[in-house]
């Protein structure tokens, strides 16, 4: 019983002296000092989907720490000047439990620990650099057939958990620097080159037009940049389309120029002035396609570019937005074009035999100060010529004098 107690006490202190995992750290094992220095003092080169990169030496060393401990090795002749293990653990139980005959077989060993919290933080940062969203194929109509004019691209998402395991295994087992392939998942695009035949796009279901004659050079440039964002866009059956989401950022970095924009109480230059020409044209195409409009706002005051008044749609990031639902049985393909000063949106989709009737727009009230009220009605008739849906759009425009333009410098 006495021997068993001593053995138990010795085992307790032996385990205390051995490397263990604690608080987000994992024991990678014992290594020579040369191996530890090599692992801590070099970068980790890796590849993600054909892209080579590396974690720097300083970043790798921030994950790692060295733990030195004493261990009993039966066949090892100790070179430690003071081999007494109990000097490191000053307590009576150690003195009672440790066999003095083993003192000459005590070996100093080094373990390498990795802080998994710091490793995961590095991988999360890496993910923001390498992850990319899939890109749908952009389509166009050629000779009555839908074809791809911009190929689709798969997206990728770094598998952070598997990548952490791969790095831990690499540090455990690798004796020299090598390229490490980090795991990732591929994300397929919604629209690929081979999916066009099943989309049911077989006819022009509606189109909208507007004239930007008289626009400044900056305004024309903004219209062209924004118009291109919508060419080839596909809207799924039942999907709610958002003009703002499809448009994306509007700033100098994306090529937009300063031009007049209607703000809360004034008209002043801002990046992207003129984009409402594009949203207005898209709104008209949706109306003439018989689509259900879920969000639309008229401009604060009448603008000549949007004649006839009452069929405009203003947008500004993040709102107001222009939204409508593809309530047809198939996909809708948006095609855009600019011919001279005429901007056109064409919606191609599946023929349902329905007909669209637009009543108006009609000016209900026009005042000397330029304010006015208008109305128009969208009527959708099914293939049997029964009225299936009706929507009324009223617009209330204030006087332009409430939104003064900037005074030109002398």
Secondary structure as UniProt FT lines:
FT   HELIX           2..17
FT   TURN            23..24
FT   STRAND          25..31
FT   HELIX           33..40
FT   STRAND          44..48
FT   TURN            49..50
FT   STRAND          51..55
FT   HELIX           57..63
FT   STRAND          64..72
FT   TURN            74..75
FT   HELIX           85..87
FT   HELIX           92..97
FT   HELIX           100..105
FT   STRAND          106..115
FT   HELIX           116..130
FT   STRAND          138..142
FT   TURN            143..144
FT   STRAND          145..150
FT   STRAND          155..158
FT   HELIX           160..173
FT   STRAND          180..181
FT   STRAND          184..187
FT   HELIX           193..198
FT   STRAND          203..211
FT   TURN            213..214
FT   HELIX           217..230
FT   TURN            231..232
FT   STRAND          234..235
FT   TURN            237..238
FT   STRAND          240..242
FT   HELIX           243..247
FT   HELIX           252..254
FT   STRAND          258..262
FT   STRAND          267..271
FT   TURN            272..274
FT   HELIX           275..288
FT   TURN            289..290
FT   STRAND          292..295
FT   HELIX           304..306
FT   TURN            309..310
FT   STRAND          323..325
FT   STRAND          332..339
FT   TURN            340..341
FT   STRAND          342..349
FT   STRAND          355..366
FT   TURN            368..369
FT   STRAND          372..381
FT   TURN            383..384
FT   STRAND          387..398
FT   HELIX           400..402
//
